[in-house]
Amino acid sequence: MTFKYGVDQLTLDSVNAIAAGTLQAELCQEAIDKINKSRQNVDKMAASNKAIYGINTGFGPLCDTQISPEETNLLQKNLLITHAVGVGEPIAKPISKLMLITKVHALSQGFSGISLTVVERMLKFIELDIIPVVPEQGSVGASGDLAPLSHLFLPLLGEGEFWVNDTIKPAAEVLKEHGLAPLELHAKEGLALINGTQFILSHAITALTKMRYLLDLADIAGAMSIEGMQGSESPFREELHAIRAFKGNVEVAARMRSFFAGSENMASHTDCDRVQDPYSLRCIPQVHGASRNAYYHLKELAETEMNSVTDNPIVISEEEAISGGGFHGQPLAMVLDYASIAAAELGNIADRRCYLLLEGLHGLPRLLTTSGGLNSGMMIPQYVTAALVTENKSLCFPPSADSVPTSMGQEDHVSMGSISGRKLNQILGNLDKIFAIELMYAAQAIEFRRPNKCSDIIEENFALIRSKVAKLEEDRLLKPDIDAMVALVKSQAFKVN
C-alpha cells in the first residue's frame, strides 16, 4: 500500500509507519492538482488591489498594511527569519520528522496556496532523512506553532540546521552536499508554512505511541503486584463491570482476568479470610481504565488534527481567502492536559502498590527481605517512585488554562499547547522509571510465593526480569538493577497482551 498525501486519512499507526519508512507515502495526481489550483488562486489574489490578509498584507497587528507585489517575496522570507526565535534544546529528531510529515499532509489538501515546488522539497527532506532542527521552547500554540515551524522551514531558504543521522549540521552545507538550491518563497507561502499546530500534534503523536504501551504495561505491573500480594481476583469479575461499563474499565478488567487465568498462585489462596484489598489493587480497572479513556479521547482528537488544515488564511476560491482561527491549539491543548493527569495517575497508583509490597503483609517479609535490620532490602527504591510521582503531579498544571496575550493584543488568547505536549512526554518518561521499580518489586514478592506458579504471561515477564535482575538476597547496589529495568521498559520488552 502507498499513502496518498492530501487524499488519504492519517491514523496514529499510519503516521508512525510513514515516519519509520514501513509505509510508502506519495503525492498523487489528485493532490498535485489541488495544490496547483490553490496556488493559482493565491497568485490571482496577490495581483489584485483588494487587501487580503496574509497574501498582500502584513501579519498580526500589521494586517491592515498592504504590501506591493514587488515586496511580497521578501515579506515571506522575512516572516520565517523573524519568527525563528525558538530557544532551548532541540526536540528529538523523530518529532521533527513527524512535524514534516503532518505538515505535508495538511498543505497537500489544497487550501493553503503553497507551491508544488515547496511541498516537493519537503518530501525530499523526508526522503533523504535530512530533518530540520527545531528548538523545544518558544511556541504559545496560536497562530499555531510559529517559532517551531519557522525553524522547521528555515532550511528551505538555506538557513537553519539539519539533523544528519545524529549530528547537527548547517542547512546550507547539507543542501550543497545534495545539490539542492535554496528556494524563494512567494505570496502566502511563508504564512502557510509557519501557521499550524504540527509541533503540538507531533508531541501528541509521540505521547500516544508511548502511552499505549505504558497503559498495557501498567496492567501487567498491577497483576504481578497482585500475584506478589496474593490479592483477590473478584474485583475484576465481568458482571461487576457490566453494570458500570466505561470502555476503559471493562477493557482493563478483562485484561486482568486474562493475566490470572491458570495461575496456581492465585488459586492457592481462594478460601483465605481476607475480605478486600486496598484500592491500589482492587480499583485497578477504575483507575487504569479512566486513564485509558483519556488516551482514547486524545487519540480521537489527534487523528482529527492529523487530517485537518491548520494554517491561515484558508484559500477557498480565486477571490476569497478566509482569515479565521484554524491554527489555534486549544482543541489539542486541553486534552493533552487531561492526558497528562491520566498518565500521572498511572504512576500514582503504581507507587502505592510499591509501598504495599514493602509493608510485610500477607506472608511477605518487610521490605521484601528476610534479613531486615542488617539489610534495608527494597526500602529505598520506593523513595524514587515517590519523588517521581510528585514530579509528575507538579507537571500536571494545565498550560491550556493559562494565556498570555501576544502580538500587541491581536493574538490575545493563546493555547500554550506546545507546553502541554512537552509536559505529557516528560510525565511518560517518568512512568518508565516508576513501572521499572514496581516490576522489580513484584518479581521479588513473587519469589516468596514459590513453588506456586503464576499464569504463563506473568511467568514470562518474571523470567525476563530475572534475566537482568537477580533476586535480592542481601543488600547490594540497586542502581544497576533499576537501570536495567528502565532499559527493559523503554525497549518495550515486556509481554503485555
C-alpha positions as MATLAB code, in Angstrom:
seq = 'MTFKYGVDQLTLDSVNAIAAGTLQAELCQEAIDKINKSRQNVDKMAASNKAIYGINTGFGPLCDTQISPEETNLLQKNLLITHAVGVGEPIAKPISKLMLITKVHALSQGFSGISLTVVERMLKFIELDIIPVVPEQGSVGASGDLAPLSHLFLPLLGEGEFWVNDTIKPAAEVLKEHGLAPLELHAKEGLALINGTQFILSHAITALTKMRYLLDLADIAGAMSIEGMQGSESPFREELHAIRAFKGNVEVAARMRSFFAGSENMASHTDCDRVQDPYSLRCIPQVHGASRNAYYHLKELAETEMNSVTDNPIVISEEEAISGGGFHGQPLAMVLDYASIAAAELGNIADRRCYLLLEGLHGLPRLLTTSGGLNSGMMIPQYVTAALVTENKSLCFPPSADSVPTSMGQEDHVSMGSISGRKLNQILGNLDKIFAIELMYAAQAIEFRRPNKCSDIIEENFALIRSKVAKLEEDRLLKPDIDAMVALVKSQAFKVN';
ca = [
       0.000    0.000    0.000;
       1.000    3.615   -0.570;
      -0.363    6.526    1.454;
      -1.534    9.463   -0.647;
      -0.797   12.829    0.948;
      -3.722   15.224    0.888;
      -6.157   12.470   -0.104;
      -5.994    9.554    2.340;
      -6.663    9.754    6.085;
      -3.767    9.548    8.522;
      -4.081    7.451   11.678;
      -1.747    7.005   14.622;
      -0.451    3.780   13.119;
      -0.059    5.080    9.566;
       1.755    8.291   10.521;
       4.200    6.258   12.598;
       4.643    3.798    9.728;
       5.434    6.622    7.303;
       7.955    8.034    9.774;
       9.533    4.596   10.234;
       9.711    4.012    6.469;
       7.486    0.928    6.587;
       4.659    2.686    4.709;
       5.389    4.473    1.456;
       3.799    7.901    1.010;
       3.491    9.978   -2.148;
       1.884   12.954   -3.820;
      -0.653   11.548   -6.251;
      -2.031   13.490   -9.214;
      -5.200   14.395   -7.315;
      -3.178   16.092   -4.588;
      -0.894   17.780   -7.126;
      -3.926   19.204   -8.907;
      -5.331   20.538   -5.631;
      -2.004   22.138   -4.695;
      -1.623   23.777   -8.115;
      -5.201   25.071   -8.168;
      -4.834   26.623   -4.724;
      -1.537   28.236   -5.772;
      -3.168   29.719   -8.874;
      -5.906   31.206   -6.692;
      -3.294   32.880   -4.471;
      -1.436   34.304   -7.454;
      -4.642   35.939   -8.702;
      -5.412   37.425   -5.301;
      -1.844   38.640   -4.814;
      -2.049   40.553   -8.094;
      -5.314   42.280   -7.168;
      -5.781   45.619   -5.435;
      -8.008   44.101   -2.761;
      -6.337   43.706    0.640;
      -6.386   40.014    1.602;
      -4.763   39.052    4.882;
      -1.523   37.140    4.578;
      -1.448   37.336    0.814;
      -0.818   41.013    0.148;
      -0.834   42.422    3.683;
       1.394   42.300    6.727;
       0.770   39.932    9.614;
      -0.670   40.131   13.114;
      -1.060   43.763   14.144;
       0.204   44.768   10.661;
      -2.741   43.079    8.970;
      -4.045   46.424    7.700;
      -0.765   47.296    5.937;
      -0.938   46.346    2.261;
       2.235   45.037    0.608;
       3.104   45.682   -3.030;
       3.589   42.725   -5.387;
       7.270   43.659   -5.682;
       7.797   43.257   -1.951;
       5.780   40.080   -1.486;
       8.629   37.589   -1.822;
      10.837   39.469    0.635;
       7.914   39.609    3.055;
       7.616   35.792    3.053;
      11.352   35.332    3.624;
      11.346   37.891    6.413;
       8.409   36.100    8.007;
      10.379   32.875    8.500;
      13.558   34.613    9.604;
      11.911   36.892   12.163;
       9.749   34.128   13.656;
      12.604   31.627   14.077;
      13.357   32.670   17.652;
      12.954   29.350   19.483;
      15.169   28.580   22.466;
      16.183   25.541   24.489;
      17.421   22.135   23.415;
      16.376   20.666   20.058;
      13.335   18.427   20.108;
      14.043   14.803   19.236;
      14.695   14.194   15.561;
      11.709   11.791   15.231;
       9.348   14.541   16.457;
      10.735   16.969   13.866;
      10.154   14.292   11.225;
       6.544   13.878   12.332;
       6.143   17.659   12.014;
       7.299   17.459    8.387;
       5.031   14.525    7.546;
       1.904   16.035    9.085;
       2.623   19.439    7.521;
       2.991   17.912    4.051;
      -0.366   16.212    4.505;
      -2.066   19.446    5.601;
      -0.594   21.536    2.768;
      -1.469   18.893    0.168;
      -5.217   19.251    0.744;
      -5.367   22.340   -1.445;
      -6.422   25.106    0.930;
      -3.059   26.702    1.714;
      -1.808   28.270   -1.514;
       1.597   26.627   -1.255;
       3.507   25.853   -4.438;
       4.187   22.307   -5.569;
       7.917   23.098   -5.557;
       7.899   23.777   -1.817;
       5.956   20.605   -0.977;
       8.259   18.530   -3.152;
      11.291   19.974   -1.364;
       9.777   18.999    1.986;
       9.296   15.482    0.669;
      12.919   15.475   -0.469;
      13.995   16.244    3.090;
      11.990   13.245    4.308;
      13.339   11.006    1.537;
      16.970   11.946    2.272;
      16.375   11.781    6.042;
      17.751   15.268    6.495;
      15.440   16.571    9.184;
      15.389   20.225   10.293;
      16.456   21.060   13.836;
      13.686   22.620   15.943;
      14.176   24.167   19.422;
      11.820   22.919   22.108;
      10.652   26.256   23.548;
       9.015   29.370   22.171;
       5.554   28.428   20.913;
       2.382   29.727   22.579;
       0.225   27.451   20.432;
      -1.761   30.073   18.461;
      -1.198   31.278   15.446;
      -0.198   27.740   15.797;
       3.405   26.862   16.457;
       5.021   29.889   14.831;
       8.554   29.656   16.200;
       8.997   25.867   15.878;
       7.552   25.785   12.368;
       9.769   28.690   11.326;
      12.810   26.686   12.405;
      11.419   23.625   10.628;
      11.334   25.508    7.338;
      14.400   27.743    7.559;
      16.345   25.075    5.600;
      14.087   25.714    2.601;
      15.864   29.083    2.428;
      19.307   27.646    3.103;
      19.157   28.847    6.721;
      18.943   26.908    9.972;
      20.235   23.399   10.646;
      19.584   19.756    9.782;
      19.852   16.522   11.670;
      22.077   14.260    9.560;
      21.957   10.911   11.325;
      22.602   12.042   14.930;
      24.720   15.061   14.019;
      23.576   18.662   13.608;
      24.924   20.431   10.509;
      24.289   23.844    8.907;
      21.465   23.657    6.379;
      23.445   25.458    3.656;
      26.205   22.842    3.870;
      23.773   19.902    3.712;
      21.796   21.355    0.793;
      25.023   21.844   -1.148;
      26.049   18.230   -0.488;
      22.791   17.062   -2.073;
      22.825   19.529   -4.956;
      19.758   21.400   -3.680;
      19.498   25.166   -4.129;
      17.656   27.318   -1.558;
      14.100   28.187   -2.561;
      12.443   31.574   -2.928;
       9.033   31.849   -1.285;
       6.117   33.652   -2.923;
       2.878   35.208   -1.710;
       1.238   33.355    1.206;
       3.855   30.582    1.278;
       5.736   31.688    4.380;
       2.497   32.113    6.272;
       1.219   28.715    5.103;
       4.398   27.105    6.393;
       4.564   28.645    9.861;
       0.851   28.762   10.735;
      -0.291   25.396   12.072;
      -0.276   23.026   15.017;
       2.268   20.458   13.861;
       4.580   20.932   16.872;
       1.708   20.292   19.282;
       0.383   17.468   17.119;
       3.725   15.691   16.761;
       4.226   15.742   20.519;
       0.721   14.286   20.860;
       1.537   11.517   18.366;
       4.754   10.727   20.229;
       2.938   10.657   23.569;
       0.093    8.497   22.273;
       2.526    5.952   20.866;
       4.335    5.652   24.195;
       1.232    5.876   26.354;
      -0.444    2.994   24.515;
       2.313    0.644   25.656;
       2.548    2.078   29.157;
      -1.192    1.609   29.687;
      -0.769   -2.070   28.855;
       2.353   -2.314   30.998;
       0.512   -0.719   33.934;
      -1.961   -3.611   33.863;
       0.833   -6.199   33.786;
       2.682   -4.475   36.631;
      -0.533   -4.321   38.662;
      -1.248   -8.000   38.008;
       2.258   -9.009   39.077;
       1.909   -6.949   42.253;
      -1.403   -8.662   42.994;
       0.266  -12.058   42.486;
       3.004  -10.988   44.888;
       0.459   -9.768   47.455;
      -1.822  -12.763   46.820;
      -4.665  -10.336   46.304;
      -8.189  -11.088   45.182;
      -9.446  -11.706   41.635;
     -13.043  -10.840   42.465;
     -12.789   -7.065   41.754;
     -12.207   -7.958   38.096;
     -15.305  -10.108   37.635;
     -17.152   -9.439   34.391;
     -20.568   -8.999   35.984;
     -19.216   -6.219   38.235;
     -18.042   -4.141   35.271;
     -21.049   -4.872   33.067;
     -23.161   -2.633   35.302;
     -20.706    0.308   35.104;
     -19.487   -0.186   31.591;
     -16.940    2.547   30.942;
     -14.894    1.387   27.975;
     -11.513    1.592   29.693;
     -12.728   -0.070   32.888;
     -14.256   -3.018   31.050;
     -11.113   -3.445   28.966;
      -8.761   -3.378   31.960;
     -10.899   -5.794   33.978;
     -10.898   -8.263   31.084;
      -7.141   -7.957   30.767;
      -6.664   -8.607   34.474;
      -8.823  -11.724   34.280;
      -6.688  -12.987   31.398;
      -3.471  -12.370   33.344;
      -4.673  -14.521   36.235;
      -6.078  -17.365   34.104;
      -4.393  -20.612   35.085;
      -2.447  -19.092   37.957;
      -1.595  -21.696   40.574;
      -0.615  -18.911   42.957;
      -3.997  -17.192   42.745;
      -5.820  -20.499   43.183;
      -3.760  -21.307   46.280;
      -5.486  -18.684   48.442;
      -9.047  -18.869   47.096;
     -10.515  -19.614   50.521;
      -8.393  -17.208   52.576;
     -10.028  -14.968   55.195;
      -9.139  -11.599   53.603;
     -12.282   -9.579   52.883;
     -10.932   -6.984   50.466;
      -7.726   -5.455   49.165;
      -6.612   -1.807   49.315;
      -7.767    0.441   46.487;
      -4.462    0.343   44.608;
      -5.138   -3.357   43.957;
      -8.896   -3.702   43.680;
      -9.549   -0.411   41.885;
      -7.101   -1.052   39.044;
      -9.935   -1.226   36.457;
     -11.370    2.072   37.606;
      -8.058    3.953   37.757;
      -6.206    2.389   34.840;
      -9.487    2.381   32.921;
     -10.004    6.107   33.429;
      -6.511    6.701   32.058;
      -7.358    4.549   29.044;
     -10.464    6.628   28.433;
      -8.290    9.761   28.404;
      -5.939    8.065   25.939;
      -8.829    7.250   23.613;
     -10.035   10.858   23.775;
      -6.598   12.227   22.885;
      -6.204    9.686   20.080;
      -9.554   10.654   18.573;
      -8.738   14.372   18.582;
      -5.156   13.892   17.400;
      -6.330   11.835   14.435;
      -8.802   14.583   13.574;
      -5.957   17.099   13.718;
      -3.694   14.903   11.569;
      -6.189   15.242    8.744;
      -7.001   18.928    9.217;
      -5.777   22.118    7.585;
      -4.476   24.411   10.320;
      -2.852   27.375    8.596;
      -4.386   30.782    7.922;
      -5.932   32.240    5.837;
      -7.735   29.347    4.138;
      -7.908   29.694    0.359;
     -11.353   28.653   -0.837;
     -11.523   30.270   -4.299;
      -9.652   32.587   -6.642;
     -11.369   35.510   -4.989;
     -11.594   34.609   -1.338;
      -9.285   33.562    1.480;
     -10.957   33.302    4.876;
      -8.962   34.502    7.858;
     -10.065   32.598   10.958;
      -8.570   30.665   13.830;
      -7.920   27.211   12.431;
      -4.379   27.379   13.778;
      -5.459   27.673   17.428;
      -4.069   24.841   19.518;
      -6.791   24.693   22.166;
      -8.559   21.552   20.832;
      -5.382   19.563   21.451;
      -4.016   21.584   24.368;
      -6.925   20.823   26.692;
      -6.955   17.098   26.011;
      -3.156   16.910   26.293;
      -3.542   18.353   29.788;
      -6.247   15.783   30.542;
      -3.952   13.007   29.273;
      -1.150   14.343   31.485;
      -3.325   13.848   34.556;
      -4.265   10.383   33.292;
      -0.626    9.407   32.804;
       0.413   10.811   36.179;
      -2.306    8.780   37.898;
      -0.885    5.565   36.472;
       2.323    6.366   38.319;
       0.496    7.486   41.426;
      -1.305    4.185   41.919;
       1.825    2.204   40.981;
       3.764    3.923   43.775;
       1.019    2.906   46.241;
       1.400   -0.717   45.139;
       5.156   -0.469   45.677;
       4.519    0.752   49.205;
       2.085   -2.091   49.898;
       4.642   -4.670   48.807;
       7.086   -3.356   51.402;
       4.751   -3.429   54.406;
       5.307   -7.071   55.305;
       1.663   -8.120   54.937;
       0.047  -11.430   53.956;
       3.159  -13.568   54.186;
       5.627  -11.176   52.592;
       8.663  -10.089   54.634;
       9.028   -6.412   55.458;
      10.963   -4.503   52.801;
      10.908   -7.709   50.729;
      13.932   -9.110   52.548;
      14.198  -11.917   55.083;
      17.273  -10.293   56.635;
      15.839   -6.965   57.744;
      17.852   -4.848   60.139;
      21.283   -5.516   58.773;
      19.724   -5.244   55.305;
      17.470   -2.442   54.037;
      16.184   -4.682   51.281;
      13.934   -2.914   48.773;
      13.113    0.064   51.022;
      14.789    2.905   49.166;
      13.632    2.492   45.519;
      10.143    3.444   46.731;
      11.607    6.819   47.684;
      12.388    7.187   43.981;
       8.848    6.354   42.899;
       7.537    8.818   45.485;
       9.801   11.540   44.107;
       8.811   10.793   40.513;
       5.107   10.767   41.381;
       5.398   14.201   42.966;
       7.386   15.489   40.000;
       4.607   14.257   37.729;
       1.984   15.949   39.876;
       3.874   19.221   39.519;
       3.845   18.743   35.736;
       0.045   18.403   35.735;
      -0.600   22.146   35.954;
      -2.663   22.719   32.779;
      -0.928   25.194   30.448;
      -4.175   25.385   28.463;
      -5.751   27.120   31.478;
      -3.258   29.942   31.044;
      -2.995   32.586   28.346;
      -0.556   35.458   27.879;
      -1.555   37.985   25.186;
       0.929   38.421   22.319;
       1.284   40.386   19.073;
       0.221   43.715   20.569;
      -3.098   42.191   21.631;
      -4.038   40.881   18.178;
      -3.352   37.380   19.455;
      -4.905   37.918   22.838;
      -5.822   34.332   23.752;
      -3.353   31.530   23.148;
      -3.436   27.810   23.945;
       0.060   27.117   25.296;
      -0.496   23.647   23.793;
       3.181   23.208   22.938;
       3.938   23.189   26.660;
       1.085   20.731   27.260;
       2.572   18.339   24.713;
       6.088   18.594   26.082;
       4.939   18.068   29.662;
       2.916   14.972   28.795;
       6.013   13.401   27.282;
       8.026   14.275   30.403;
       5.427   12.553   32.581;
       5.501    9.460   30.384;
       9.289    9.386   30.667;
       8.945    9.313   34.452;
       6.446    6.453   34.172;
       9.163    4.313   32.578;
      11.100    4.533   35.833;
       8.116    4.085   38.150;
       6.973    0.899   36.409;
      10.549   -0.371   36.279;
      10.664   -0.238   40.073;
       7.184   -1.710   40.565;
       8.020   -4.639   38.291;
      11.277   -5.229   40.178;
       9.339   -5.212   43.461;
       6.640   -7.516   42.126;
       9.203  -10.051   40.914;
      10.852  -10.027   44.351;
       7.469  -10.578   46.012;
       6.621  -13.471   43.705;
       9.825  -15.193   44.850;
       8.205  -15.591   48.279;
       5.191  -17.374   46.740;
       7.237  -20.196   45.279;
       6.809  -23.028   44.486;
       3.454  -21.642   43.288;
       3.432  -20.748   39.602;
       1.644  -17.764   38.072;
      -0.032  -17.593   34.669;
       2.080  -18.061   31.544;
       2.237  -14.361   30.691;
       3.308  -13.382   34.194;
       5.895  -16.158   34.347;
       7.282  -14.994   31.001;
       7.654  -11.446   32.285;
       9.091  -12.717   35.568;
      11.743  -14.629   33.598;
      12.544  -11.506   31.603;
      13.135   -9.570   34.815;
      15.308  -12.325   36.227;
      17.394  -12.350   33.035;
      18.555   -8.848   34.017;
      17.992   -8.570   37.776;
      18.712  -11.352   40.288;
      16.632  -11.991   43.390;
      17.771   -9.732   46.229;
      19.189  -11.960   48.964;
      21.409   -9.428   50.768;
      21.890   -5.712   50.232;
      23.708   -4.753   47.065;
      23.970   -1.725   44.822;
      20.499   -1.458   43.287;
      21.193    1.340   40.809;
      22.367   -1.102   38.073;
      19.234   -3.201   38.656;
      16.973   -0.167   38.324;
      18.808    0.973   35.206;
      18.417   -2.489   33.667;
      14.694   -2.470   34.463;
      14.251    1.014   32.957;
      16.001   -0.187   29.797;
      13.579   -3.134   29.559;
      10.595   -0.808   29.900;
      11.915    1.672   27.341;
      12.633   -1.090   24.839;
       9.064   -2.374   25.304;
      10.450   -5.836   26.010;
       7.639   -6.872   28.349;
       4.829   -9.007   27.025;
       1.633   -7.051   27.659;
      -1.045   -8.996   25.770;
];
